[in-house]
């Protein structure tokens, strides 16, 4: 599914995160640090869910000179490939995102309690810290695709001895791995 399909859910999830923080903040025994922790967890979850809705699409070219899967053959003309896949976030990357978001909000909270605090500077710093947290998280994505070779590329190879046999590639499949940059 493309990111555009996850966009409405992202908006709803972020709105719910801020609404929960607002509601928790109006309680008589409100714990500001606890509210920030919950907010960071909810925002991190929303971003993670949104990012994993991404549909990865690739288009590539098998270049002349590349070997076929049978080592006796070499592509002599370009061949087209297409791929589709998804991104995932392994390990503790989501927890790191949530921790970075919590730190950004706690820093903004602390800056706001200083005498003569500049709200514009606090907002700018919070925005910058959030951007860094989200960007750092996005770069941890692992990309996996299923690739299809469309076929029809000219291949030259040998059968026995030095006899060169021209032919064309058949459609085929493969897998790809990568990362976001």
Beta strands, then each sheet from edge to edge (+ up, - down):
strand 1: 56-62
strand 2: 73-75
strand 3: 79-88
strand 4: 142-149
strand 5: 154-158
strand 6: 164-168
strand 7: 172-179
sheet 1: 1+ 3- 4+ 7-
sheet 2: 2+ 5- 6+
end
